[in-house]
């Protein structure tokens, strides 16, 4: 059997003589298993070349697309004490409906007639301002009259100066005439004395001429005094002209001072009036704030204060309100490594908690129970968990079967898949094993793809 000799054993003859060898054969089960394994391997190899759509998965929750549709806390504008509740948790309220009524807790507003009394103060201050304005008008009239009086007095003083000047001229002329007469009388007296010594005239004529000289000399003295008086009157007239303007300027300045005081009082009164009017409006608006109203239609989710008589501060949250028909969106959080592949408009598949779904992330067409959406907002900064937030809105171009359920509530959990390009399965497996990000080169939105094709 070991072929150690050149003579070979006759195997067929041995088989005929040994019957046990005829019972040996290859088992059929092994062939079947072999064929199954071979078929599975071939199928897996073929599957490796099937297309697989790359995606970025993330988790998040349902929210509202716009801030006005998200749950909000209603706050009171003024401090007060709870007097009455008009709603209960779960109630539906419309815009302007009363939620809570409070009473005043500050002693500045305890007086029920505080608005009336403030209005009286405003009226009194208004009358005071009107009186000051009347005083200003009267002062203006006084200043105008003083200015007119100044002009008249100046004209009068100027005329008096002119008259004094003319009188001085007249007296100066008279003075010249009197001096001339005096010189003539003196010359005649000198001639008379010579003639008297010669015996030509009598003593009476000489005495007469002496008297005439004395009279002319007296006239010279009188005229000199008169001229000096006229000159003094001219000086006094000029002084009076200057003093008249100074006196009127003083009175006008005093009138302007009174006017400025009145203007200051008007300004101060208007300032106080403005404060009183502001106080009046604040009190009126504060009284309107005693009733806390709903800012929009919605549902009362939770009351944050309870009881009657509890004191609340300004700006303290009272109830949580959910708007009636919010425009739903999904907050989805993805890793920073995948952020560069995501842009507004990218298609997203969503799986909501509470809605059964069979999800094949790489074959979205075969998925059951998922809903479509598109990326609306990509945050520019990361969140506290180090991931980036995406806002996903409903796909307006989707069919009716992809319409988001009406029973969705804000806060529900969501699993999302941002769909990218198509690659073979073997490529995706290789990428996942190596921890590489999805392929960036073919990451083009549908709209951008059409533009690239046109180029």
PERASUL-V945901 format. One record per residue. N is the residue number from 0. SS is DSSP state (a for helix, b for strand, c for the rest). BURIAL is b if it has 24 or more other C-alpha atoms within 12 Angstrom, else e. Layout:
# PERASUL-V945901
n: [N,N]
ss: [SS,SS]
burial: [BURIAL,BURIAL]
This chain:
# PERASUL-V945901
n: [0,1,2,3,4,5,6,7,8,9,10,11,12,13,14,15,16,17,18,19,20,21,22,23,24,25,26,27,28,29,30,31,32,33,34,35,36,37,38,39,40,41,42,43,44,45,46,47,48,49,50,51,52,53,54,55,56,57,58,59,60,61,62,63,64,65,66,67,68,69,70,71,72,73,74,75,76,77,78,79,80,81,82,83,84,85,86,87,88,89,90,91,92,93,94,95,96,97,98,99,100,101,102,103,104,105,106,107,108,109,110,111,112,113,114,115,116,117,118,119,120,121,122,123,124,125,126,127,128,129,130,131,132,133,134,135,136,137,138,139,140,141,142,143,144,145,146,147,148,149,150,151,152,153,154,155,156,157,158,159,160,161,162,163,164,165,166,167,168,169,170,171,172,173,174,175,176,177,178,179,180,181,182,183,184,185,186,187,188,189,190,191,192,193,194,195,196,197,198,199,200,201,202,203,204,205,206,207,208,209,210,211,212,213,214,215,216,217,218,219,220,221,222,223,224,225,226,227,228,229,230,231,232,233,234,235,236,237,238,239,240,241,242,243,244,245,246,247,248,249,250,251,252,253,254,255,256,257,258,259,260,261,262,263,264,265,266,267,268,269,270,271,272,273,274,275,276,277,278,279,280,281,282,283,284,285,286,287,288,289,290,291,292,293,294,295,296,297,298,299,300,301,302,303,304,305,306,307,308,309,310,311,312,313,314,315,316,317,318,319,320,321,322,323,324,325,326,327,328,329,330,331,332,333,334,335,336,337,338,339,340,341,342,343,344,345,346,347,348,349,350,351,352,353,354,355,356,357,358,359,360,361,362,363,364,365,366,367,368,369,370,371,372,373,374,375,376,377,378,379,380,381,382,383,384,385,386,387,388,389,390,391,392,393,394,395,396,397,398,399,400,401,402,403,404,405,406,407,408,409,410,411,412,413,414,415,416,417,418,419,420,421,422,423,424,425,426,427,428,429,430,431,432,433,434,435,436,437,438,439,440,441,442,443,444,445,446,447,448,449,450,451,452,453,454]
ss: [c,c,c,c,c,c,c,c,c,c,a,a,a,a,a,a,a,c,a,a,a,a,a,c,c,c,c,a,a,a,a,a,a,a,a,a,a,a,a,a,a,a,a,a,a,a,a,a,c,c,b,b,b,b,b,b,b,b,b,b,b,b,b,b,c,c,a,a,a,c,c,b,b,b,b,c,c,c,c,b,b,b,b,b,b,c,c,c,c,c,c,b,b,c,c,c,c,b,b,b,b,b,b,c,c,c,a,a,a,c,c,c,c,a,a,a,a,a,a,a,a,a,a,a,a,a,a,a,a,a,a,a,a,a,a,a,a,a,a,a,a,a,a,a,a,a,a,a,a,a,a,a,a,a,a,a,a,a,a,a,a,a,a,a,a,a,a,a,a,a,a,a,a,a,a,a,a,a,a,a,a,a,a,a,a,a,a,a,a,a,a,a,a,a,a,a,a,a,c,c,c,c,a,a,a,a,a,a,a,a,a,a,a,a,a,a,a,a,a,a,a,a,a,a,a,a,a,a,a,a,a,a,a,a,a,a,a,a,a,a,a,a,a,a,a,a,a,a,a,a,a,a,a,a,a,a,a,a,a,a,a,a,a,a,a,a,a,a,a,a,a,a,a,a,a,a,a,a,a,a,a,a,a,a,a,a,a,a,c,c,b,b,b,c,c,c,c,b,b,b,b,b,b,c,c,c,c,c,c,c,b,b,c,c,c,c,b,b,b,b,b,b,b,c,c,c,c,b,b,b,b,b,b,b,c,a,a,a,a,a,a,c,c,c,c,c,b,b,b,b,b,b,c,c,c,c,c,b,c,c,c,c,c,a,a,a,c,b,c,c,b,b,b,b,b,b,b,b,c,c,c,c,c,c,c,c,c,b,b,b,b,b,b,b,c,c,c,c,c,a,a,a,c,c,c,c,c,c,c,c,c,c,b,b,b,b,b,b,b,b,b,b,b,b,a,a,a,a,a,a,a,a,a,a,c,c,c,c,c,c,c,c,c,c,c,a,a,a,a,a,a,a,a,a,c]
burial: [e,e,e,e,e,e,e,e,e,e,e,e,e,e,e,e,e,e,e,e,e,e,e,e,e,e,e,e,e,e,e,e,e,e,e,e,e,e,e,e,e,e,e,e,e,e,e,e,e,e,e,b,b,b,b,b,b,b,b,b,b,b,b,b,b,e,e,e,b,b,b,b,b,b,b,b,b,b,b,b,b,b,e,e,b,b,b,e,e,e,b,b,b,e,e,e,e,b,b,b,b,b,b,b,e,e,e,e,b,e,e,e,e,e,b,e,e,b,e,e,e,b,e,e,b,b,e,e,b,e,e,b,b,e,b,b,e,e,b,b,e,b,b,e,e,b,b,e,e,b,e,e,b,b,e,e,b,b,e,b,b,e,e,b,b,e,b,b,e,e,b,b,e,e,b,e,e,b,b,e,e,b,e,e,b,b,e,b,b,e,e,b,b,e,e,e,e,e,e,e,e,e,e,e,e,b,e,e,b,b,e,b,b,e,e,b,b,e,b,b,e,e,b,b,e,b,b,e,e,b,b,e,b,b,e,e,b,b,e,e,b,e,e,b,b,e,e,b,e,e,e,b,e,e,b,b,e,b,b,e,e,b,b,e,b,b,e,e,b,b,e,e,b,e,e,b,b,e,e,b,e,e,b,e,e,b,b,e,b,b,b,b,b,b,b,b,b,b,b,b,b,e,b,e,b,e,e,e,e,e,b,b,e,e,e,e,b,b,b,b,b,b,b,b,e,b,b,b,b,b,b,b,b,b,e,b,e,b,b,e,b,b,b,b,b,b,b,b,b,b,b,b,b,e,e,e,e,e,b,b,b,b,b,b,e,e,e,e,b,b,b,b,b,b,b,b,b,b,b,e,e,e,e,e,e,e,b,b,b,b,b,b,b,b,b,e,e,e,e,e,e,b,e,b,e,e,e,b,b,b,e,b,b,b,b,b,b,b,b,b,b,b,b,e,e,e,b,b,e,e,e,e,e,e,e,e,b,b,b,e,e,e,b,b,b,e,e,e,e,e,e,e,e,e,e]
